Amino acid sequence: MLGLGGGGKCDNYPMKPISRWVVSAALVAAMAGCASREQREQPGLVAQLGSPSSAAKGSVRIYDFRDGVQVQLTITNLYPGAYRLVFHEAGNCKSPNLFSAGPAWAPPGWTKPAGELLPSFLVNENGSQNDYVAFVKGVSTQGPTSLRGKSVVIHRGDLVGEAFPGQPNNRMACGVLADSVPIL
């Protein structure tokens, strides 16, 4: 017997019985692995964040959720403090000050400034934020209301200022939203 309760031997080493609790825990862990695999395979959009003038690195993942999208952010190498995540019109993050991302974007019908579509967040003393989740109504990852091809920019501070070519601004990191590749 292989240790599932009979106290058998294997290669002259005594086997201890495995309790039902251990077997139950193993089954729960196996099922959780299946659930997390389904979650990882969920289609959506992803933007890898970076900047030619900043050490900030991270990603934004977007998934369809109800009548909008769920936005998840992971970012490191920022100064502690307040920041804002903003969608921008152009899918371009190539200029040194991230001016190429264009102006802030919001879906039709949004009545506040476009830079206020997503809530601000705080970066901890280690320079990271790993539990930012937000919901945006009226957009999707597919079709006419898709965010695909838009830039997503991290702005330092709670306000989104206008950017000009070749001048410093509060844009810290940028990425272009594209189809996510499932992790298998």
C-alpha positions as YAML, in Angstrom:
chain: A
units: angstrom
residues:
- id: 1
  name: MET
  ca: [0.00, 0.00, 0.00]
- id: 2
  name: LEU
  ca: [1.26, 3.49, -0.78]
- id: 3
  name: GLY
  ca: [0.48, 5.29, 2.45]
- id: 4
  name: LEU
  ca: [-3.21, 6.01, 2.00]
- id: 5
  name: GLY
  ca: [-4.08, 4.56, 5.35]
- id: 6
  name: GLY
  ca: [-2.71, 1.02, 5.45]
- id: 7
  name: GLY
  ca: [0.69, 1.66, 7.02]
- id: 8
  name: GLY
  ca: [2.45, -0.34, 4.28]
- id: 9
  name: LYS
  ca: [6.12, -0.24, 3.34]
- id: 10
  name: CYS
  ca: [7.88, 1.02, 0.26]
- id: 11
  name: ASP
  ca: [11.57, 0.24, -0.28]
- id: 12
  name: ASN
  ca: [11.85, -0.77, 3.40]
- id: 13
  name: TYR
  ca: [10.74, 2.66, 4.64]
- id: 14
  name: PRO
  ca: [7.67, 2.61, 6.85]
- id: 15
  name: MET
  ca: [4.77, 4.64, 5.48]
- id: 16
  name: LYS
  ca: [2.57, 6.63, 7.81]
- id: 17
  name: PRO
  ca: [-1.17, 6.74, 7.22]
- id: 18
  name: ILE
  ca: [-2.41, 9.90, 5.50]
- id: 19
  name: SER
  ca: [-5.38, 11.44, 7.19]
- id: 20
  name: ARG
  ca: [-8.59, 12.31, 5.39]
- id: 21
  name: TRP
  ca: [-7.82, 15.96, 6.11]
- id: 22
  name: VAL
  ca: [-4.59, 15.79, 4.07]
- id: 23
  name: VAL
  ca: [-6.39, 14.12, 1.17]
- id: 24
  name: SER
  ca: [-9.18, 16.72, 1.36]
- id: 25
  name: ALA
  ca: [-6.65, 19.55, 1.42]
- id: 26
  name: ALA
  ca: [-4.89, 18.10, -1.63]
- id: 27
  name: LEU
  ca: [-8.19, 17.89, -3.52]
- id: 28
  name: VAL
  ca: [-9.08, 21.49, -2.61]
- id: 29
  name: ALA
  ca: [-5.64, 22.65, -3.76]
- id: 30
  name: ALA
  ca: [-6.02, 20.78, -7.04]
- id: 31
  name: MET
  ca: [-9.43, 22.34, -7.66]
- id: 32
  name: ALA
  ca: [-8.08, 25.80, -6.80]
- id: 33
  name: GLY
  ca: [-5.34, 25.24, -9.37]
- id: 34
  name: CYS
  ca: [-8.02, 24.57, -11.98]
- id: 35
  name: ALA
  ca: [-9.90, 27.72, -11.00]
- id: 36
  name: SER
  ca: [-6.78, 29.89, -11.18]
- id: 37
  name: ARG
  ca: [-5.94, 28.35, -14.56]
- id: 38
  name: GLU
  ca: [-9.38, 29.37, -15.85]
- id: 39
  name: GLN
  ca: [-8.75, 32.87, -14.51]
- id: 40
  name: ARG
  ca: [-5.37, 33.08, -16.25]
- id: 41
  name: GLU
  ca: [-6.91, 31.96, -19.53]
- id: 42
  name: GLN
  ca: [-9.61, 34.63, -19.45]
- id: 43
  name: PRO
  ca: [-9.28, 36.79, -22.58]
- id: 44
  name: GLY
  ca: [-8.73, 40.49, -22.22]
- id: 45
  name: LEU
  ca: [-6.20, 43.23, -22.81]
- id: 46
  name: VAL
  ca: [-2.81, 43.88, -21.30]
- id: 47
  name: ALA
  ca: [-0.33, 46.78, -21.39]
- id: 48
  name: GLN
  ca: [3.27, 46.39, -20.26]
- id: 49
  name: LEU
  ca: [4.18, 49.65, -18.52]
- id: 50
  name: GLY
  ca: [7.54, 51.35, -18.84]
- id: 51
  name: SER
  ca: [9.19, 54.63, -19.75]
- id: 52
  name: PRO
  ca: [12.39, 55.78, -21.44]
- id: 53
  name: SER
  ca: [12.90, 58.29, -18.61]
- id: 54
  name: SER
  ca: [11.70, 56.37, -15.54]
- id: 55
  name: ALA
  ca: [12.51, 53.07, -13.79]
- id: 56
  name: ALA
  ca: [8.80, 52.33, -13.34]
- id: 57
  name: LYS
  ca: [7.73, 48.89, -14.57]
- id: 58
  name: GLY
  ca: [4.42, 47.08, -14.38]
- id: 59
  name: SER
  ca: [1.32, 45.95, -16.19]
- id: 60
  name: VAL
  ca: [-2.34, 46.80, -16.59]
- id: 61
  name: ARG
  ca: [-4.78, 43.97, -17.29]
- id: 62
  name: ILE
  ca: [-8.33, 44.59, -18.46]
- id: 63
  name: TYR
  ca: [-11.16, 42.05, -18.50]
- id: 64
  name: ASP
  ca: [-14.80, 42.34, -19.60]
- id: 65
  name: PHE
  ca: [-16.99, 42.46, -16.50]
- id: 66
  name: ARG
  ca: [-20.77, 43.01, -16.50]
- id: 67
  name: ASP
  ca: [-21.51, 46.17, -18.53]
- id: 68
  name: GLY
  ca: [-17.91, 47.39, -18.57]
- id: 69
  name: VAL
  ca: [-14.38, 46.31, -17.76]
- id: 70
  name: GLN
  ca: [-12.34, 45.49, -14.69]
- id: 71
  name: VAL
  ca: [-8.92, 47.16, -14.60]
- id: 72
  name: GLN
  ca: [-6.05, 45.63, -12.60]
- id: 73
  name: LEU
  ca: [-2.72, 47.40, -12.06]
- id: 74
  name: THR
  ca: [0.65, 46.18, -10.82]
- id: 75
  name: ILE
  ca: [3.48, 48.75, -10.72]
- id: 76
  name: THR
  ca: [6.94, 49.02, -9.11]
- id: 77
  name: ASN
  ca: [9.83, 51.50, -8.93]
- id: 78
  name: LEU
  ca: [7.79, 54.65, -8.28]
- id: 79
  name: TYR
  ca: [8.25, 57.21, -5.52]
- id: 80
  name: PRO
  ca: [5.75, 56.77, -2.67]
- id: 81
  name: GLY
  ca: [2.69, 58.96, -3.01]
- id: 82
  name: ALA
  ca: [-0.46, 59.55, -5.05]
- id: 83
  name: TYR
  ca: [-0.81, 58.58, -8.73]
- id: 84
  name: ARG
  ca: [-3.56, 58.27, -11.31]
- id: 85
  name: LEU
  ca: [-4.06, 55.68, -14.04]
- id: 86
  name: VAL
  ca: [-5.41, 57.27, -17.25]
- id: 87
  name: PHE
  ca: [-6.43, 56.01, -20.69]
- id: 88
  name: HIS
  ca: [-4.98, 58.07, -23.57]
- id: 89
  name: GLU
  ca: [-6.16, 58.36, -27.17]
- id: 90
  name: ALA
  ca: [-2.99, 57.35, -29.04]
- id: 91
  name: GLY
  ca: [-1.45, 53.90, -28.78]
- id: 92
  name: ASN
  ca: [2.08, 55.30, -28.67]
- id: 93
  name: CYS
  ca: [4.53, 55.42, -25.74]
- id: 94
  name: LYS
  ca: [7.74, 56.15, -27.65]
- id: 95
  name: SER
  ca: [8.50, 59.78, -26.80]
- id: 96
  name: PRO
  ca: [10.85, 60.38, -23.83]
- id: 97
  name: ASN
  ca: [8.21, 62.34, -21.86]
- id: 98
  name: LEU
  ca: [5.30, 60.10, -23.06]
- id: 99
  name: PHE
  ca: [3.72, 63.04, -24.90]
- id: 100
  name: SER
  ca: [3.12, 60.64, -27.81]
- id: 101
  name: ALA
  ca: [0.28, 58.95, -25.86]
- id: 102
  name: GLY
  ca: [-1.88, 61.93, -26.75]
- id: 103
  name: PRO
  ca: [-4.62, 63.50, -24.64]
- id: 104
  name: ALA
  ca: [-6.56, 61.70, -21.92]
- id: 105
  name: TRP
  ca: [-9.51, 59.64, -23.19]
- id: 106
  name: ALA
  ca: [-12.93, 58.74, -21.77]
- id: 107
  name: PRO
  ca: [-15.91, 56.98, -23.36]
- id: 108
  name: PRO
  ca: [-18.76, 58.97, -24.92]
- id: 109
  name: GLY
  ca: [-21.18, 60.21, -22.27]
- id: 110
  name: TRP
  ca: [-18.52, 60.65, -19.56]
- id: 111
  name: THR
  ca: [-19.28, 64.07, -18.04]
- id: 112
  name: LYS
  ca: [-16.16, 64.71, -15.93]
- id: 113
  name: PRO
  ca: [-12.62, 65.38, -17.21]
- id: 114
  name: ALA
  ca: [-11.24, 62.32, -19.06]
- id: 115
  name: GLY
  ca: [-8.36, 62.07, -16.59]
- id: 116
  name: GLU
  ca: [-10.83, 61.30, -13.79]
- id: 117
  name: LEU
  ca: [-12.30, 58.16, -15.37]
- id: 118
  name: LEU
  ca: [-10.27, 55.91, -13.07]
- id: 119
  name: PRO
  ca: [-9.68, 56.54, -9.36]
- id: 120
  name: SER
  ca: [-6.30, 57.64, -8.06]
- id: 121
  name: PHE
  ca: [-4.14, 55.27, -6.01]
- id: 122
  name: LEU
  ca: [-1.28, 55.35, -3.52]
- id: 123
  name: VAL
  ca: [2.16, 53.81, -3.98]
- id: 124
  name: ASN
  ca: [3.63, 52.39, -0.77]
- id: 125
  name: GLU
  ca: [7.02, 53.14, 0.78]
- id: 126
  name: ASN
  ca: [8.55, 50.31, -1.28]
- id: 127
  name: GLY
  ca: [7.51, 52.06, -4.49]
- id: 128
  name: SER
  ca: [4.86, 49.56, -5.54]
- id: 129
  name: GLN
  ca: [1.12, 49.08, -5.88]
- id: 130
  name: ASN
  ca: [-0.17, 45.56, -6.43]
- id: 131
  name: ASP
  ca: [-3.84, 45.57, -5.43]
- id: 132
  name: TYR
  ca: [-5.40, 48.32, -7.58]
- id: 133
  name: VAL
  ca: [-8.68, 47.17, -9.12]
- id: 134
  name: ALA
  ca: [-11.22, 49.51, -10.74]
- id: 135
  name: PHE
  ca: [-14.39, 49.21, -12.81]
- id: 136
  name: VAL
  ca: [-15.19, 51.28, -15.92]
- id: 137
  name: LYS
  ca: [-18.73, 51.18, -17.26]
- id: 138
  name: GLY
  ca: [-19.57, 51.43, -20.94]
- id: 139
  name: VAL
  ca: [-16.35, 50.08, -22.49]
- id: 140
  name: SER
  ca: [-15.12, 46.62, -23.41]
- id: 141
  name: THR
  ca: [-12.14, 44.62, -24.64]
- id: 142
  name: GLN
  ca: [-13.83, 43.80, -27.99]
- id: 143
  name: GLY
  ca: [-16.03, 45.59, -30.52]
- id: 144
  name: PRO
  ca: [-16.88, 49.27, -31.05]
- id: 145
  name: THR
  ca: [-16.36, 50.26, -27.38]
- id: 146
  name: SER
  ca: [-13.00, 48.46, -27.14]
- id: 147
  name: LEU
  ca: [-10.00, 49.92, -25.32]
- id: 148
  name: ARG
  ca: [-7.64, 47.97, -27.62]
- id: 149
  name: GLY
  ca: [-4.94, 50.20, -29.07]
- id: 150
  name: LYS
  ca: [-5.32, 52.96, -26.47]
- id: 151
  name: SER
  ca: [-2.42, 53.90, -24.20]
- id: 152
  name: VAL
  ca: [-2.62, 53.65, -20.45]
- id: 153
  name: VAL
  ca: [-0.42, 56.13, -18.56]
- id: 154
  name: ILE
  ca: [0.57, 56.46, -14.89]
- id: 155
  name: HIS
  ca: [0.48, 60.14, -13.85]
- id: 156
  name: ARG
  ca: [2.24, 61.34, -10.71]
- id: 157
  name: GLY
  ca: [-0.17, 63.16, -8.41]
- id: 158
  name: ASP
  ca: [-3.94, 63.23, -8.44]
- id: 159
  name: LEU
  ca: [-4.29, 65.63, -11.39]
- id: 160
  name: VAL
  ca: [-3.70, 64.94, -15.06]
- id: 161
  name: GLY
  ca: [-1.77, 67.82, -16.56]
- id: 162
  name: GLU
  ca: [-1.38, 68.68, -20.21]
- id: 163
  name: ALA
  ca: [1.86, 67.50, -21.81]
- id: 164
  name: PHE
  ca: [3.99, 69.27, -24.41]
- id: 165
  name: PRO
  ca: [6.72, 67.78, -26.61]
- id: 166
  name: GLY
  ca: [10.19, 67.87, -25.10]
- id: 167
  name: GLN
  ca: [9.05, 69.31, -21.74]
- id: 168
  name: PRO
  ca: [8.93, 67.57, -18.35]
- id: 169
  name: ASN
  ca: [5.50, 66.46, -17.15]
- id: 170
  name: ASN
  ca: [3.91, 64.12, -14.62]
- id: 171
  name: ARG
  ca: [3.72, 61.04, -16.92]
- id: 172
  name: MET
  ca: [5.71, 58.27, -15.24]
- id: 173
  name: ALA
  ca: [4.99, 55.08, -17.24]
- id: 174
  name: CYS
  ca: [3.02, 54.08, -20.32]
- id: 175
  name: GLY
  ca: [1.85, 50.97, -22.17]
- id: 176
  name: VAL
  ca: [-0.34, 50.19, -25.16]
- id: 177
  name: LEU
  ca: [-3.37, 47.94, -24.62]
- id: 178
  name: ALA
  ca: [-3.24, 44.79, -26.76]
- id: 179
  name: ASP
  ca: [-4.78, 41.31, -26.62]
- id: 180
  name: SER
  ca: [-3.49, 39.34, -23.65]
- id: 181
  name: VAL
  ca: [-1.87, 35.98, -24.27]
- id: 182
  name: PRO
  ca: [-3.28, 33.28, -21.97]
- id: 183
  name: ILE
  ca: [-0.83, 31.82, -19.46]
- id: 184
  name: LEU
  ca: [-1.00, 28.05, -19.69]
...
